[in-house]
Amino acid sequence: MIRKRLSNFRAMMKRENLDAFLLTRHASIIYLSGFVGGTHISPDAILVVTAKSAQLLTDSRYWEQAAKELKAVKLEKVKGAAVTGLSMLKELNLKNLRIGIESEFLSFDLFQRIRGFLPNALFVPSTGVVERFSAVKDKEELKAIEKAASIADIAFDRILGYLRPGLKELEVCAELEYQMKMLGAEQPAFETIVASGWRSALPHGVASAKKIAKGEFVTFDFGAIYDSYCCDITRTVVVGKANPRQKKIYNIVLKAQEAAIRKVKDGVKASKVDEAARSIIAKSGYGKNFGHGTGHGIGLYIHSAPSVGPKSEDILKQGMVITVEPGIYIPKWGGVRIEDDVVVTARGGRVLNASPKKLLEI
């Protein structure tokens, strides 16, 4: 798989008239070399791709690990920061080389250091380069995402038995993350959201010291990382009995989410998926209470291509994995969001999450 990815990447370099490419983003290095490294890889490693070679520069902390993980890529052992190894590579020290860089992920400080070691190069800023290839997942990637989703589902089922009035959101969050790790997750995919009562109206209401009260909505937005790949799921429940208004809002969001999932299919414009959800919420009178996009791609990073929003120009392709997550948020009252990970296929969308979507009264 790595060889095929590198071949596709080199074909892009040829089209863009690039002699070499320096990759510093964690996800890009994993995708094109197999090297996982530390939690925050840059600047601990730099992947250098040319027309004929691929080399990973890293220091002694990662030599043993890199030797085991690298596929179709040569390990260059650097005594010191990875960037200092650039001067070791003769193929990079020719005059007027056009070298691509991941400009949206490369810090100014690191770029200045790179330029200092390669003073004769012409650097070409590039954006979304690896995303062009990684948006469509292969079988191994899909398997990892499916496993991450399964871990999240089981952890959520366990947390439902733990949830009760009086617990702090932070306590519930800690238990949820603990369960995911016990089930094999490497780490949470992002900062876990546990938002209860009026805080459930905050789309990114990460867990706080607020105590959960009887009769409140509780929104869980969380994910697991397995074999470096992410999942992303949201469920909203009621602690106790739901009142009529809670049931109404919940059912509108559920209807919108299911309509959007039905729209997912190879060749469909991503904005049409957003429109399917947004139109139902708007017709119900809550259009102003749904301010974010309906979804996004997932993979090595929790937010990646394609974008699933009203202005997206992306076209869904078979093998992509997207989230579908409409919501309604009413300030000072509460909110509902429901989210699944969905694989794009030729026949439609295949939902990876098995957690129930009917309104649960805990």
Residue pairs with C-beta under 8 A, 6 or more apart in sequence:
1 71
1 138
1 140
2 32
2 33
2 34
2 71
2 72
2 73
3 71
3 72
5 31
5 32
5 133
6 32
6 49
6 54
6 72
6 73
8 133
9 21
9 32
9 49
9 129
9 130
9 133
10 49
10 51
12 129
12 132
12 133
13 19
13 20
13 21
13 49
13 51
13 100
14 51
16 100
16 124
16 126
17 98
18 98
18 99
18 100
18 124
19 50
19 51
19 97
19 98
19 99
20 48
20 49
20 50
20 91
20 92
20 97
20 98
20 99
20 100
21 48
21 49
21 50
21 99
21 100
21 101
21 126
21 129
22 46
22 47
22 48
22 86
22 99
22 100
22 101
22 102
22 114
23 29
23 32
23 46
23 47
23 48
23 49
23 102
23 130
24 41
24 42
24 43
24 45
24 46
24 47
24 101
24 102
24 105
24 106
24 110
25 41
25 42
25 102
25 105
25 130
26 37
26 40
26 41
26 42
26 300
27 130
27 134
27 299
27 300
27 301
27 304
28 47
28 102
28 105
28 129
28 130
29 35
29 37
29 41
29 45
29 47
29 56
30 36
30 37
30 228
30 300
31 130
31 133
31 134
31 300
32 47
32 49
32 54
32 73
32 130
33 47
33 54
33 56
33 69
33 70
33 71
33 72
33 73
34 69
34 70
34 71
34 73
35 45
35 47
35 56
35 58
35 62
35 65
35 66
35 69
35 70
35 73
36 65
36 69
36 228
37 44
37 45
37 58
37 62
37 65
37 66
38 44
38 61
38 62
39 187
42 105
42 106
42 107
42 110
43 81
43 82
43 83
43 110
43 113
44 58
44 59
44 61
44 62
44 82
45 56
45 57
45 58
45 62
45 66
45 82
46 56
46 57
46 58
46 82
46 83
46 85
46 86
47 54
47 55
47 56
47 57
47 73
48 54
48 55
48 56
48 57
48 86
48 89
48 92
50 91
53 74
53 91
54 72
54 73
54 74
55 73
55 74
55 75
55 76
55 89
56 66
56 70
56 73
56 74
56 75
56 76
57 76
57 78
57 82
57 83
57 85
57 86
57 88
58 66
58 75
58 76
58 77
58 78
58 82
59 77
59 78
59 79
59 80
59 81
59 82
60 77
60 79
63 75
63 77
66 75
67 75
76 85
76 88
76 89
78 84
78 85
78 88
81 113
83 110
83 113
83 114
83 117
84 117
86 92
86 114
86 117
86 118
87 93
87 117
87 118
92 99
92 118
92 121
93 118
93 120
94 120
95 120
96 120
96 121
96 122
97 118
97 120
97 121
97 122
98 121
98 122
98 124
99 118
99 121
99 122
99 123
99 124
100 123
100 124
100 126
100 129
101 111
101 114
101 123
101 124
101 125
101 126
102 126
102 127
102 129
102 130
103 125
103 126
103 127
104 127
104 128
106 114
111 123
114 123
115 121
115 123
128 305
131 304
131 305
132 305
134 299
134 300
134 304
134 305
135 297
135 299
135 304
135 305
135 306
135 317
135 320
136 317
136 318
136 319
136 320
137 145
137 299
137 319
137 320
137 321
137 343
138 319
141 229
141 299
142 319
142 321
142 343
144 226
144 227
144 228
144 229
145 226
145 229
145 230
145 231
145 298
145 299
145 321
145 341
145 352
146 352
147 184
147 226
147 227
148 185
148 189
148 223
148 224
148 225
148 226
148 227
148 229
148 230
148 231
149 224
149 231
149 233
149 341
149 352
149 353
150 354
151 180
151 183
151 184
151 185
151 224
151 226
151 231
152 180
152 222
152 223
152 224
152 231
152 233
152 353
152 355
153 233
153 353
153 354
153 355
154 179
154 183
155 176
155 179
155 180
155 183
155 185
155 222
155 224
156 176
156 220
156 222
156 233
156 235
156 355
157 355
158 179
159 172
159 175
159 176
159 179
159 220
160 237
160 360
160 362
162 172
162 175
163 172
163 212
163 218
163 237
163 239
163 362
164 212
164 239
164 362
165 211
165 212
165 213
165 214
165 239
165 240
166 211
166 212
167 211
167 212
168 208
168 209
168 210
168 211
168 212
169 194
169 195
169 196
169 199
169 207
169 208
169 209
169 210
169 211
169 212
170 194
170 207
170 208
170 209
172 194
172 207
172 212
172 218
173 192
173 194
173 206
173 207
176 192
176 194
176 220
176 222
177 188
177 192
177 222
180 188
180 222
180 224
181 187
183 224
184 226
185 224
185 225
185 226
186 224
186 225
186 226
186 227
186 228
187 225
188 222
188 223
188 224
188 225
189 222
189 223
189 224
189 225
189 230
189 231
189 232
189 302
190 222
190 223
190 230
190 232
190 302
191 206
192 206
192 207
192 220
192 221
192 222
193 204
193 205
193 206
193 207
193 219
193 220
193 221
193 222
193 234
194 205
194 206
194 207
194 218
194 219
194 220
195 201
195 202
195 205
195 206
195 207
195 208
195 218
195 219
195 221
195 335
196 210
196 212
196 213
196 216
196 217
196 218
196 219
196 239
197 210
197 212
197 213
197 216
197 217
197 334
198 331
198 332
198 333
198 334
199 205
199 208
199 210
200 216
200 217
200 218
200 219
200 236
200 329
200 334
200 335
200 336
201 329
201 330
201 331
201 332
201 333
201 334
201 335
202 329
202 335
203 291
203 292
203 327
203 329
203 335
203 337
205 219
212 218
212 239
213 239
214 239
214 240
215 238
215 239
215 240
215 241
215 243
216 238
216 239
216 240
216 334
217 236
217 237
217 238
217 246
217 334
217 335
217 336
218 236
218 237
218 238
218 239
219 234
219 235
219 236
219 335
219 336
219 337
220 233
220 234
220 235
220 236
220 237
221 232
221 233
221 234
221 337
221 339
222 232
222 233
222 234
223 230
223 231
223 232
223 233
223 302
224 230
224 231
228 300
229 298
229 299
229 300
230 298
230 299
230 300
230 301
230 302
231 298
231 341
231 352
231 353
232 298
232 302
232 323
232 325
232 339
232 341
233 339
233 340
233 341
233 353
233 355
234 325
234 327
234 337
234 338
234 339
235 338
235 339
235 355
235 357
235 360
236 250
236 253
236 335
236 336
236 337
236 338
237 359
237 360
237 361
237 362
238 246
238 359
238 360
238 361
238 362
239 362
240 361
240 362
241 361
242 250
242 359
242 361
246 334
246 359
247 359
249 286
249 328
249 330
249 335
249 336
250 336
250 359
251 359
252 280
252 281
252 284
252 286
252 328
253 281
253 326
253 327
253 328
253 336
253 337
253 338
254 338
254 357
254 358
254 359
255 280
256 276
256 277
256 278
256 280
256 281
256 326
257 277
257 324
257 325
257 326
257 338
257 339
257 340
257 357
259 276
259 277
259 280
260 273
260 274
260 276
260 277
260 294
260 295
260 324
260 326
261 324
261 340
261 342
261 349
261 351
262 276
262 348
262 349
263 272
263 273
263 275
263 276
263 349
264 273
264 316
264 322
264 324
264 342
264 344
264 348
264 349
265 316
265 344
265 345
265 346
265 347
265 348
265 349
266 316
266 317
266 318
266 344
266 345
266 346
267 315
267 316
267 317
268 315
268 316
269 312
269 313
269 314
269 315
269 316
270 306
270 307
270 308
270 309
270 312
270 314
270 315
270 316
270 322
271 308
271 309
271 310
271 311
271 312
271 313
273 294
273 295
273 308
273 316
273 322
273 324
274 293
274 294
274 295
274 308
274 309
274 310
274 312
275 310
277 290
277 294
277 324
277 326
278 287
278 290
278 294
278 310
278 326
281 287
281 289
281 290
281 326
281 328
282 290
286 328
286 330
289 328
289 329
289 330
289 335
290 326
290 327
290 328
290 329
291 329
292 309
292 327
293 307
293 308
293 309
293 310
293 312
294 308
294 309
294 324
294 325
294 326
295 308
295 322
295 323
295 324
295 325
295 339
296 303
296 304
296 306
296 307
296 308
296 322
296 323
297 303
297 304
297 305
297 306
297 307
297 308
297 320
297 321
297 322
297 323
298 304
298 321
298 322
298 323
298 341
299 321
305 314
306 312
306 314
306 315
306 316
306 320
306 322
307 314
308 314
308 322
308 323
308 324
316 322
316 344
317 344
318 344
318 345
318 346
319 343
319 344
320 343
320 344
321 341
321 342
321 343
321 344
321 352
322 341
322 342
322 344
323 339
323 340
323 341
323 342
324 339
324 340
324 342
324 349
325 337
325 338
325 339
325 340
326 337
326 338
327 335
327 336
327 337
327 338
328 335
328 336
329 335
338 357
340 351
340 352
340 353
340 357
341 351
341 352
341 353
342 349
342 350
342 351
342 352
343 349
343 350
343 352
